[in-house]
């Protein structure tokens, strides 16, 4: 409840039904699917619930109390609709056994521009510095092995952003049903209002796309670039002579990507595979790809603002 510019978490704020809150004259409560819409005597507004469905005619809220652990993307949708703005106090409630610790709750809230809610605490309203862009502007590199959970970590970081472009760099192959199923699973996991761009022109997209960007993945981009440049047959291409060898063409593509990554002015999260954690590849092509990806990861990491490695689903921040 908002009282004299302060939000108090109390049982009254969670009262069922509609009408006035008991003992708080002038407070109107409207029940919505999944929660409550509360209006104070001064016109201030609170949205509370696990996943409240906000009516189309609703206006901006001064405070929201949501189950962001269960569905952080609902905050992104509220921001997209203009119902949560830079002056809105965003509280993450309903934290329970789904998250391993209060520290993990706080870590996620930093990405989402939210505050972990605790019963009995009071919070100033309006909340300067909360409710706007969920994550800090900058470049984030998320590394991990195959099946480590790195894509899920990247999506988690951007879930509360109002505008996200998902850049899918992997090439679809109708002849490979397993790969097609993987792509479909990623699509279903993303919020429906995210824009998807299937492209290997990663440098161009980093320079031109507004809003936040999720790149998944650098690994697939490099494989496509090496296909385009003829890197797998580099020895034969070099022997044929000419001014642009396969190695030179690939270096040019990589330099352009690193330059665009360095100059990106928005919030960009890129996913890539960490190399060298397994056996040495037994083919020339495998060793070439491992070495190129390792060098590219190093160059991107040197230019990023935040860097995390995911192992068995657990993100580990890497200090400078």
ZIMOSUL-V380583 format. One record per run of one state. SS is the DSSP state (A for helix, B for strand, O for the rest). FROM is the first residue (numbers start at 1). TO is the last residue. If there is no record, write none. Layout:
BEGIN
ss->(SS | SS)
from->(FROM | FROM)
to->(TO | TO)
END
This chain:
BEGIN
ss->(O | B | O | B | O | A | O | B | O | B | O | B | O | B | O | B | O | A | O | B | O | A | O | B | O | B | O | B | O | A | O | B | O | A | O | B | O | A | O | B | O | A | O | A | O | A | O | B | O | A | O | B | O | B | O)
from->(1 | 2 | 4 | 6 | 9 | 11 | 15 | 19 | 22 | 24 | 33 | 35 | 40 | 45 | 50 | 63 | 67 | 73 | 81 | 89 | 93 | 102 | 113 | 115 | 117 | 122 | 125 | 138 | 145 | 150 | 159 | 164 | 169 | 177 | 190 | 195 | 199 | 202 | 209 | 212 | 217 | 218 | 230 | 231 | 240 | 246 | 264 | 267 | 274 | 284 | 303 | 306 | 312 | 314 | 318)
to->(1 | 3 | 5 | 8 | 10 | 14 | 18 | 21 | 23 | 32 | 34 | 39 | 44 | 49 | 62 | 66 | 72 | 80 | 88 | 92 | 101 | 112 | 114 | 116 | 121 | 124 | 137 | 144 | 149 | 158 | 163 | 168 | 176 | 189 | 194 | 198 | 201 | 208 | 211 | 216 | 217 | 229 | 230 | 239 | 245 | 263 | 266 | 273 | 283 | 302 | 305 | 311 | 313 | 317 | 320)
END
